[in-house]
Every structure is written in structure tokens, then in C-alpha cells.
Amino acid sequence: EPEPEPEPEPEPEPEPEPGSGKPDINPFLPQSSITEINTVKDEDSIRRAVGLVVLTTMVKSKNGVRYLRFGPRSISRADYSRMEPEERKFVHETNTGSRFMWDGLSSGTCFLIAEDGLGLTNKHVIEGFIEATEEAQLYAEISRMYSTDLTGPLDLSPSILVYFGVKEPLFVTDVEISETYDLAVIAIENCNDRPFFALAESGDAKRTEKVWAMGFPGISRDVVEPNPELEAGEPTTWFSTGQLEYIVTQGEISRVAEDVKFGQMIQHDADTDPGSSGGPLVLENGRVIGINTAVNKRATADGRVEGAGVNLSIGISTILKEL
């Protein structure tokens, strides 16, 4: 009898054509959700890309870790009159005077510009971090004076925290400051897999262009009352979720010019306040056109503010040149 013919081998399935709806990647591997922000209306993405910057000092002792949530200020006669004899003696012996008392919270804004946790802010937002590093031992002695549970040698580590809309902050691991302009690049730990802002082109800053300013104005003034005590809890207890919601204002570019201090300077009427510094100034398509840097508001004799004031941002051409 004739041998049976062998069964034909099954033909391999054709590769899926682009757009066929079949995945061309392994569906069992985790997929990245990193995206560039492409509209000012994408609030969820912006909330994860605009951060509240807080300067703090981590104090380690035999009894654990504490955080300073305040910064130094000049000592006044009223301050001196309320001091205990031991405190006055410390001021005289160390000749520290103007760097002694503590008041409020140093804060500003930053924003992500890359998928690896790279962010931008103003140099003046984080300058206190450098000062704290230089004066760490002085801070340690003052801290011991205000706390009864700090014993043994104190190890101080000035730190920069960033809150992205939630109470759990992330730490800045590296800082690079511009020698010429009020700009700083920061690296933020564990900050992968987040939306980020794309940068506009140098020629995109034009008069009458609509812009949106984003940031955290007023946090240092309204959230933390002057209180020279160490925070016993973690920085996760410092803010409510509502206080960590970024603020956005809309305006229009009125002038674009070159300035000795700012480089390219953008003047606009999107309202900003202290705390907005370091935040992004963006176009409607979500691209960054500048970085909020200064505001000059007109005040009357009785302290009322008249008009919207002058809002200044470092322009995109200077940002691109420094990066």
C-alpha cells in the first residue's frame, strides 16, 4: 500500500499589521504611562508634574529623626526681650545675631521636564538649602535649645522636599544652579513614570499670546505659623490634600524683551504671588514658555494692593540656552 502523504505543516500566523488592533508588545509586561502634557486642561497630569518645593532640615539624634519646618530670620529687640538667659548667652557667645530666630516655611514651585525626574525651578527658591548646608552646626545647637528629646550628637542633613499633590513628599537628590540667571535644575528621587512638560520653541514667546501660570502661592504665609519647635511627626503631616492643589491663573503676554538679570523676560498679566516662583508659564498646548520668577504689585498707604501688578517670567530662549 502506498505510504500516506505527510500532513502539511501549519502556516505561521502573519505578523499583525499596524493599526490592526493586535498588540505588537508583550501585554504581560508593565507598560509605562509616561506622557508629555499637551493641554492646560489635563489637570490630572499637571497635578503630577507641578510640585510644591519645601526646604527642610532632617535632624538625627539618638532618639530618632526630627524635621525642621522653618527657616532663620533676623532677631528683633522684641525677640531678644522674650529670650531666656541661656538663649541670650548663646547669641552673645556665638555672635550669631541675625541668623538665630526661626519663622515660617520656605517654599516655592518646580515642574518636571523629563521622564527621569528632572525638574526646573528658580535659583532663589532653593538658595536657603545652600545656606542651611553651610550653617548646619549652628542649626543643630539652636535645635537642641528648643527640643527636650534631642540627645547626643546631632547629625543635620538640609533637604529639599517636593510634594506632587499628595502628602507623601519626594526628596531632591541633586541640584545644579545657573551662574548667570535665576534658574536651577533639580533631580528628584523615585520620580519616574510621571507626566512632564515639554518646552516650547525659542520663537514661541509672542506678545498677546495667552498663557497660564501654575504654582503654589501663599503656602509659606498661610499654612505654617511661626513656631520655633521641632515637628515630631513626618513631613506627611504638614499639609492637607487641599493645600497641595496647584493654583492656575490665566493671562496674556504684554512684553517680551532681553534683560540683564532675567535674560529673555516675559511680562504678562497671569497673576502670581510669592510661592509661585519656579512654576511653569505655559501655552494652551501645555508647552512651557517661561518660568515664574518675580512679581511687583502696587500697594496703597493702607496696605491694599492696587491692580494686577507686573508679573515677570524668565523666557524660553534663556531656559533652552541654560539647559
C-alpha positions as CSV (number, residue, x, y, z in Angstrom):
1,E,0.0,0.0,0.0
2,P,1.2,3.5,-0.7
3,E,2.5,5.4,2.3
4,P,0.1,8.2,3.5
5,E,1.1,11.6,2.5
6,P,2.5,13.7,5.4
7,E,0.2,16.3,6.8
8,P,1.2,19.8,5.7
9,E,2.8,22.0,8.4
10,P,0.6,24.8,9.7
11,E,1.4,28.1,8.2
12,P,2.8,30.7,10.6
13,E,0.3,33.4,11.6
14,P,1.0,36.6,9.8
15,E,2.5,39.5,11.8
16,P,-0.2,42.0,12.8
17,E,-0.3,45.0,10.6
18,P,0.0,48.4,12.2
19,G,-3.4,49.6,13.3
20,S,-4.9,46.1,13.2
21,G,-5.8,46.3,16.9
22,K,-3.4,43.4,18.0
23,P,-0.6,44.3,20.4
24,D,2.9,44.4,19.0
25,I,4.4,44.3,22.5
26,N,4.2,41.8,25.3
27,P,0.9,42.5,27.1
28,F,2.1,40.9,30.3
29,L,4.9,43.3,30.9
30,P,4.0,46.6,32.7
31,Q,3.6,49.5,30.3
32,S,4.8,53.0,31.0
33,S,2.2,55.7,31.4
34,I,4.7,58.5,30.8
35,T,3.3,61.2,28.6
36,E,4.1,64.8,27.6
37,I,1.4,67.2,28.8
38,N,-0.3,68.6,25.7
39,T,-3.0,70.8,27.1
40,V,-3.6,73.1,30.1
41,K,-6.8,71.3,30.7
42,D,-5.1,68.0,31.6
43,E,-5.4,68.6,35.3
44,D,-4.6,65.1,36.4
45,S,-1.3,65.1,34.6
46,I,-0.4,68.6,35.6
47,R,-1.1,67.7,39.3
48,R,1.6,65.0,39.0
49,A,4.1,67.3,37.2
50,V,3.9,70.6,39.2
51,G,5.4,70.3,42.6
52,L,5.5,72.3,45.9
53,V,9.1,72.8,46.9
54,V,9.8,72.9,50.7
55,L,13.2,73.4,52.3
56,T,13.7,71.5,55.5
57,T,16.5,70.1,57.7
58,M,16.5,66.5,58.8
59,V,17.9,66.2,62.3
60,K,19.1,62.7,63.5
61,S,19.9,62.1,67.2
62,K,20.0,59.1,69.5
63,N,16.2,59.4,69.9
64,G,15.3,59.3,66.2
65,V,14.7,61.7,63.4
66,R,13.0,65.1,63.5
67,Y,12.5,67.7,60.8
68,L,12.8,71.5,60.9
69,R,10.0,73.0,59.0
70,F,11.0,76.6,59.3
71,G,13.8,79.0,58.4
72,P,16.0,81.6,60.0
73,R,15.1,85.3,60.2
74,S,16.6,88.4,61.8
75,I,16.3,88.8,65.5
76,S,14.4,91.8,66.8
77,R,14.5,93.6,70.1
78,A,11.1,92.1,71.0
79,D,12.6,88.6,70.3
80,Y,15.6,89.3,72.5
81,S,13.4,90.5,75.3
82,R,11.5,87.3,75.4
83,M,14.6,85.1,75.4
84,E,15.6,83.0,78.4
85,P,19.1,83.8,79.9
86,E,20.5,80.7,78.3
87,E,19.3,81.8,74.9
88,R,20.8,85.3,75.3
89,K,24.1,83.8,76.4
90,F,24.1,81.6,73.3
91,V,23.6,84.6,71.0
92,H,26.4,86.6,72.6
93,E,28.9,83.7,72.7
94,T,28.4,82.5,69.1
95,N,27.9,86.0,67.7
96,T,25.0,84.7,65.5
97,G,22.6,87.6,66.0
98,S,20.8,87.9,62.7
99,R,20.7,84.2,62.0
100,F,19.2,83.0,65.2
101,M,15.4,83.0,65.3
102,W,13.1,80.8,63.3
103,D,10.0,81.8,61.4
104,G,7.7,80.3,58.8
105,L,8.3,77.8,56.0
106,S,10.5,78.4,52.9
107,S,8.7,77.2,49.8
108,G,8.2,77.6,46.1
109,T,7.3,75.6,43.0
110,C,9.0,73.3,40.5
111,F,7.9,71.3,37.4
112,L,9.1,68.2,35.6
113,I,10.7,68.5,32.2
114,A,11.8,64.9,31.6
115,E,10.7,61.3,32.3
116,D,13.6,60.7,34.6
117,G,12.6,63.1,37.4
118,L,14.5,66.1,36.1
119,G,12.8,69.4,37.2
120,L,13.2,73.2,36.9
121,T,12.8,75.9,39.5
122,N,14.2,79.3,40.3
123,K,17.6,79.6,42.0
124,H,16.2,81.8,44.7
125,V,13.7,79.1,45.7
126,I,16.4,76.7,46.8
127,E,19.1,79.2,47.9
128,G,18.1,78.6,51.5
129,F,19.2,74.9,51.1
130,I,22.7,76.0,50.4
131,E,22.7,78.4,53.3
132,A,21.4,75.7,55.6
133,T,24.2,73.4,54.4
134,E,26.8,76.0,55.3
135,E,25.3,76.7,58.7
136,A,24.3,73.2,59.7
137,Q,26.1,73.2,63.0
138,L,24.5,76.4,64.1
139,Y,21.1,75.0,63.3
140,A,22.0,71.9,65.4
141,E,22.7,74.0,68.5
142,I,19.6,76.0,68.1
143,S,17.5,72.9,67.6
144,R,18.8,71.4,70.7
145,M,17.8,74.5,72.6
146,Y,14.2,74.2,71.5
147,S,13.8,70.4,72.0
148,T,13.9,68.3,75.1
149,D,14.2,65.0,73.3
150,L,17.3,65.5,71.2
151,T,20.2,63.9,72.9
152,G,23.7,63.0,71.9
153,P,25.5,64.2,68.8
154,L,23.2,65.8,66.2
155,D,23.5,64.9,62.5
156,L,21.9,67.5,60.3
157,S,21.0,67.0,56.7
158,P,19.5,70.0,54.9
159,S,16.9,68.6,52.4
160,I,14.6,69.7,49.7
161,L,11.2,68.1,49.6
162,V,8.7,68.1,46.6
163,Y,5.0,67.4,47.0
164,F,3.2,66.4,43.9
165,G,-0.4,66.8,45.0
166,V,-0.2,64.2,47.8
167,K,1.0,64.2,51.4
168,E,4.0,61.9,50.7
169,P,6.9,64.1,49.5
170,L,9.8,63.1,47.4
171,F,13.4,64.1,48.1
172,V,15.7,66.1,45.7
173,T,18.9,64.2,45.2
174,D,20.9,66.7,43.2
175,V,20.9,70.5,42.5
176,E,22.6,72.4,39.6
177,I,22.4,76.2,39.8
178,S,22.9,78.6,36.9
179,E,25.8,81.0,37.4
180,T,24.1,83.7,35.3
181,Y,20.3,83.5,35.7
182,D,17.7,82.8,38.3
183,L,17.4,79.1,37.2
184,A,18.1,75.8,38.8
185,V,17.8,72.2,37.6
186,I,16.9,69.6,40.3
187,A,16.9,65.8,40.2
188,I,14.0,64.2,42.2
189,E,14.2,60.6,43.5
190,N,11.7,57.9,42.6
191,C,10.1,60.3,40.1
192,N,9.9,58.1,37.1
193,D,6.7,57.2,35.3
194,R,5.2,60.7,35.6
195,P,3.8,63.1,33.1
196,F,6.2,66.0,32.3
197,F,6.1,69.3,30.4
198,A,7.6,69.8,27.0
199,L,9.5,73.0,26.3
200,A,8.3,75.5,23.7
201,E,10.5,76.8,20.9
202,S,12.6,79.9,21.3
203,G,10.4,81.9,18.9
204,D,7.1,81.0,20.6
205,A,7.1,83.8,23.1
206,K,5.0,86.5,21.4
207,R,3.0,89.5,22.5
208,T,-0.8,88.9,23.0
209,E,-0.2,85.1,23.3
210,K,-2.4,83.5,26.0
211,V,-0.5,82.0,28.9
212,W,-1.3,80.1,32.1
213,A,0.8,80.4,35.3
214,M,0.9,77.5,37.7
215,G,2.3,77.2,41.2
216,F,1.7,77.2,45.0
217,P,1.4,80.9,46.1
218,G,0.9,81.7,49.8
219,I,1.8,78.3,51.3
220,S,4.6,79.7,53.5
221,R,2.4,82.5,54.7
222,D,-0.8,80.7,55.3
223,V,0.0,77.1,56.2
224,V,2.7,77.1,58.9
225,E,2.5,79.6,61.7
226,P,5.8,80.9,63.2
227,N,6.7,78.3,65.8
228,P,10.3,77.5,66.9
229,E,9.6,73.9,67.7
230,L,10.6,70.7,66.0
231,E,7.9,68.8,64.2
232,A,7.5,65.4,66.0
233,G,5.8,63.7,63.0
234,E,6.8,63.1,59.4
235,P,6.5,65.8,56.7
236,T,3.4,63.8,55.6
237,T,1.6,65.6,58.4
238,W,2.4,69.2,57.3
239,F,-0.3,69.8,54.7
240,S,-3.8,68.8,53.9
241,T,-4.6,67.5,50.4
242,G,-6.4,70.7,49.6
243,Q,-3.4,72.8,50.4
244,L,-1.3,70.7,47.9
245,E,-3.6,71.5,45.0
246,Y,-1.7,73.7,42.5
247,I,-3.2,77.1,41.5
248,V,-3.5,78.2,37.9
249,T,-4.2,81.7,36.6
250,Q,-4.7,82.9,33.0
251,G,-3.4,86.0,31.3
252,E,-1.7,87.4,28.2
253,I,1.8,88.3,27.3
254,S,2.3,92.0,27.1
255,R,6.0,92.3,26.5
256,V,9.0,90.1,25.5
257,A,12.4,91.7,26.0
258,E,16.0,90.9,26.8
259,D,17.1,91.8,30.3
260,V,20.5,91.8,32.1
261,K,19.0,89.9,35.1
262,F,16.5,87.6,33.5
263,G,17.9,87.1,30.0
264,Q,14.7,86.8,27.9
265,M,12.0,88.4,30.0
266,I,8.3,87.8,29.6
267,Q,5.9,90.3,31.1
268,H,2.3,89.1,31.5
269,D,-0.9,89.5,33.5
270,A,-1.4,86.0,34.7
271,D,-1.5,86.7,38.4
272,T,1.4,85.3,40.6
273,D,2.4,85.7,44.2
274,P,5.2,84.7,46.5
275,G,5.3,80.9,46.3
276,S,4.6,80.9,42.6
277,S,8.3,81.3,41.9
278,G,9.8,78.4,39.9
279,G,6.4,77.3,38.5
280,P,5.8,76.9,34.7
281,L,4.3,79.6,32.5
282,V,2.6,77.5,29.7
283,L,0.8,77.9,26.4
284,E,-2.6,76.4,25.8
285,N,-0.9,73.4,24.2
286,G,0.8,72.7,27.6
287,R,4.3,73.6,26.4
288,V,6.4,75.7,28.8
289,I,7.1,79.2,27.5
290,G,8.7,80.6,30.7
291,I,9.3,80.1,34.4
292,N,7.5,82.3,37.0
293,T,10.2,84.4,38.7
294,A,9.1,87.8,40.1
295,V,6.0,89.9,40.8
296,N,5.8,93.6,41.5
297,K,2.4,94.6,43.0
298,R,1.5,98.2,43.8
299,A,0.3,98.8,47.4
300,T,-1.5,101.8,48.8
301,A,-0.6,103.5,52.1
302,D,-3.1,101.4,54.0
303,G,-1.7,98.1,52.7
304,R,-4.2,97.4,50.0
305,V,-3.0,96.1,46.6
306,E,-4.0,98.1,43.5
307,G,-4.2,96.5,40.1
308,A,-2.8,93.2,38.9
309,G,0.8,94.3,39.2
310,V,3.7,93.3,36.9
311,N,4.4,89.5,36.6
312,L,7.7,88.5,35.2
313,S,8.9,85.2,33.9
314,I,12.2,84.0,32.5
315,G,11.6,83.3,28.9
316,I,12.0,80.0,27.0
317,S,15.1,81.1,25.0
318,T,17.1,81.7,28.2
319,I,15.9,78.4,29.6
320,L,16.9,76.5,26.5
321,K,20.3,78.2,26.5
322,E,21.0,77.3,30.1
323,L,19.9,73.6,29.6
